Amino acid sequence: MDRLVLRDLAVFEAVARHRSFTTAAAELGISQSSLSYAVGQLEQRIGMALLARTTRNVSPTEAGQRLLNTLAPALRDIGDSLASLQEMRATVSGSVRLTMVPVAFETILGPALKSFKDMFPNVRVEVSIDEGLNDIISEGFDGGIRFNTLVEKDMVAVPLTQSTAVLIVASPAYLEKRGLPTKPDDLADHACIGYRFVSSNRLYRWTLAKGKKNVEYGNDGGLVFNDGAAIRAAALDGLGLAYLFESQVHNDIASGKLVPVLTDWLPTLPGFSLYYPDRARTAPAFRAMIDHLRATRKR
């Protein structure tokens, strides 16, 4: 529905309820001429008169009364809902402690944090950002954000993204010196910057796929980090090929600082989920965070 129609309906309801343009204008804080124009526009859209006007009074027509009977309760419900939201904003308080990997903060929580704090200023948010897989129960976190496939089965999981795109990138200077890889076998002739998991100490094997062919490639290239930001920095310095999330290098690719390679071999990884131990014990502040993240991911 056209948003202007919603505005005009609210104007009509005020005029019909008060049976006065003067009183309705005072309530809404707009001029009588603006009210008259809005009602006229609504009548034109509907194709029939909604208000009978004389020099002394205003009253709904039969069509106007039918509309008012439906409209008045609906507007009251909307008003009650808005009041409820304002009350929630004022009363929800407490703290929320979350843990997540850097890319989850950069792409999910970070963009939603300002709007959450604007809506719930009395909620204290503490975020632990690292590459490890923290035990949220023993370390006192309310919840965390992980890849869907890494959430334990005894946790409640709220899916936030369907998938996560990855890229293999290198600096133009590196590719000019070492050449452009066109197939996975070419990686053996390149310096591939490795990633070692913090929790398991295992070296990550790059996942490659094309059609029905799947390849896992492991080569530390003489340089290994346990931090995605360090891997990106090394790639920018021309030290080798890096396997990173697309969100981490989007701006670098747009500016020409990094170049994607083997793009037809790059699959998407699982999406992220917000997870927590027990739905029954969810505090109001954490419930507000859950609902806010779900809502922002749908926009």
N, C-alpha and C positions, 0 to 999 in steps of 0.2 A: 504494500500500500504506500502511496505517495506520502511522504512525511508532512507535506503541507496540508493534506487532508486531516491528519491527526491533529495538527494545530487548529485547523478550522473547526473540527468537532469539539475540541475543548472550549473554544470561544462560543460556539453555539450553545453548549451545555450551560455555561455560565450565564449567558443572556436569557435562555429559556428558564433556568432555575430562578433567577431574580426577577424575570419579566421586566427587565430594565437594562438598556444599554449603559446608562449612567452608573448604576450600581455595579454591573459586571466590569465596566472599564476601571472602576476604582479597585475592585478585587484583583484584577489581572495586571493592573499597572500600565495599561496602554490606552490610547485615545479612543473615543467613541467612533471616530471615522474609521480607524483601523479595524474595530470590531465589526462595523457595518460592512466593510469591504470583505472581511473574512467570511461572514455569514453569506454574503452575496455570492462569493466564489463557491462556497459549499453547495448552495442552492442551484447554482449553474451546473456543477458537476452531477448532482443528483437528478436534476431536471424537474424539480418541483419546489414550491414555496414551503419553507419550514417554520417561518415566523409571520404572524399577521401583525402589521405595524399600523398604528394610528398616531395622531399627534399627542395622545395622552398615555397610551400604554402599548405594551408588546406582549403577545401571547403566542404559544405554539399552535400551528395548524394541526389538523388530524395527523398528517404525516410527521410533523415535527414532534408531536407528543409520543408517537410510536417510537421514533428514534430516541427521544429523551428517556423513555422507560428502559430502553436497552443500554443507553450510553451512560446514564448516571451511576448505576451500580458498577459498571466496568471501570469508570474513572475513579470511583471510591476504592476499588480493589487495587488499582495501580498506585493510588496515593498511599494506601496502607502498606503496599510492598516497598515503596520508596522509603517510608518512615521506618519500616523494619530494617532496611539496609543501613540507614543512617544510625539506627540504634545499635546494630551489630558493629558498625565501624567504631562507635564510641566505646563499646563494652568489651570487644574482643581484645585480650591482652595476654601477656605471658611471653614465653620464648620458644623459638624453633631452632633446633640444631640439626644441620644437614651435612652430609659428606658426599663428595662426588669428584670425578676426574675433571681436569681443567676444561676439556672440550664440552662437557655437560654444563659447566657453569657458563662458558662463553656463548653457547647456543640456546640454552633453555632457561636457566635461572637468572643469569645476568640481565637479559632483555626484559624479564618480567618483574625484576626486583623493585624498580622505582614505582611502578603502578601498584604493587603490593603494599609498599610502605606508605604510599599516598592513601590507600584505602584503609590500612590498618596501622596507623601511626604508633599505637601502643604495644605492638608486637616487636620483640627484640629478635633479630635474626642473626645467627652465628653459622658461618659456613667454613668447613674444612675442605680445602682443595688440594688434592694430591693424586698421584698415579696409583696408589695402592688400593686394595680392597679391604676397607676397615670393617670390623665387626661392630655393627651399630648398637647392639645390645650391650656388650661389655664396655664400649667406649662412650656410652651415654648419648647417642644420637637419636633423634626422633625418627629419622629416615635418611635415605640417600637416593642418588640417581646413578644407575648402572645400565650397561647393555642388558637387554631383555634376557639374553641367554645366560647371564651371570647372576641372576637373582635366585636366591635359594628357594626351594619349593615350600618352605614353611613361612614365607613372607607374603604379605599382601602386595601385589604389583599393580601399578596404575600406568598403562602404556602412554607415553608422551610423544614419541615419534615412531613412524613405521619402519624407517631404515636410515642408515648413515652412510653418506657417500665418502669414498676414499680416492686418493690420487697418488701417483708416483711423480715426483717433481725434481727438477734440478735447475741450477742457475744457467743462463745462456753461456757464461764463460766455461762452465764445466762441460756442457754438451759440445761446445766448439772444440774443446781439447780432447774429449774422450769419445765423441760420436754419439749418435742418437740410437738407443736400443729400439728395435722394432718387434722383437719376440722375446719371451721369457728366457730362452737360452742365452741371449745377449747379456743378461745381467751378470753372468760369470766373469765378464770382461770389465765390469764396472765396480766402483766403490759404492757399496750399498750401506747407508748409515743404519745401524741396528738399533733395536729397542729391546731393553730387558725389563720384564715385569718386576715391579717392586715386591709384590707379595710372594711370588713363586720363584723368582730369580731366573726364570726361563727366558731364553731369547725368542722373540716373536718371529714367526715365519710368515712372510708376506703371502697373502691369499690372492691368487690370480685365477681368472676363469674366462673362458670364451666358448660359447656354445656348450657342448657336452664335455669339454676338456677342462679339468681343474688342476691347478698347480700350486704347491706350497714351496716358496723359495726362502732358503735361509742362508744368509751370507752377511757377516758383520762388517765386511769391508774395512776392517781395522779401526772402526770408530763406533762405539756403542754408548747410548744414553738411556736413562730411565725416565726421561722427561720430553714431552712432545715439543715444548718451546725450544729446548736445546737442539733437537733434531732439525727443526725449522731454521734456526739460526745457522747451523752448520751447512745446510743446503744453500742458504743465501750467500754464505761465504765461499761457495763453490767446492765444498769438500766431498760431495757425492750425491747419489740419488737418495731421496727420502720418501718414505711411505707414510702419508699423513691424511688426516681428515680434510675433506674439501673446504670446510668452514675455516680451518686453520690457515689456509694458503690462498683463499679466494682473492683477497686484496693484492697479494704478491703476484698472482697470475695476471690480474687486471692491469697492474702497473708494469708488467714485463720483467719483474725481478726473478720470477720462477717460471719454468715452462713444464707443462704436464707431458708425460710420455706414456706409452703403452696404454692409452686410454681405452682401447677396445678390449683390454684384458682385465679391467678393474671392476670387480663386483661391488655391490652395496653391502655393507655390514649390517647386523641387526640394529634395530632402533633402541632408544633409551626408555627406561621405565623408572618412575618414582616408586620406591619400595619402603615398607615399614612393617613392624612386627605384628600388630594386632589391631584390627579395625575397632574392636569394642573399647579399647583404651585410648583412642585418639583424642588428644586435648583440643579445645576449641581453636587455639592459635595454629596448631598443625593442620587441623581440618580446613581452616581458612586458606592455608598455603596450598594444600592439595587441590581444593576447588579452584583456586586462582590459577595454578599452573595448568590444570585441565582446560579452563576457559580460555587462557591465552594461547594454547596450542591449537584451539579450534578456529581462531580468528584468521 
